[in-house]
Structure formats: C-alpha cells, structure tokens
Amino acid sequence: MTVTSIATRCAAPAGLTTGLAAAYISPPAPMFLTSIPTGAGADVHIYQDPDGSLSSDCTGCGEYAWTLVTTQDFAEEHAATCLRPPRRRAA
C-alpha cells in the first residue's frame, strides 16, 4: 500500500510557497447587510456571501439559515416568529 501525505497532495503550484498552509486560501468573509429585530429583543443578522447567496443567524434562538434566493423574506419570517430573548455572550 502506498501512502501519500495530504501536504503533498495539496501542494501549491510551482513558483508559489509550498506546503499545506500556502495551498489553502480562505474564501472572502460574508458581507453584513442588515439586522431585523425580533419581538423578544433579539436580532436576525443578514449576510451576503461572495457567490450572491444570503445567510442569517438569530441572536435569540441561534438559528442559522442559508438560501440561494436573494431575498430577505426568510429572515423577516423568522424575526416575526422567534420568541427567544437574546442569548448571553460567553465570557
């Protein structure tokens, strides 16, 4: 059996710094668009990913949602129905 290191398989193209760390480039961070308040005082934050898709997370219940459809309806619907108050942040 032949074993090939993942660092070898993921090596950067010739001319670039070699190694696993150089072969991986993290994608751009999502862009914050807006927040929608919930009835319990939490917020649903909406982000747009570099590919145009939208995602959201709720500071109340913690729900994360993602959609290819560029609409805020999914976040607005969640904000209208979420009854959990904002979660406390970890210290």
Protein Blocks (a to p, Z undefined) as FASTA:
>chain_A
ZZddfklmmpccehiacdjklmpccddddddfbdcddfkopacdddddfkopacdddfkl
opacddfbdcfklmmmmmmmmcbdcddddZZ
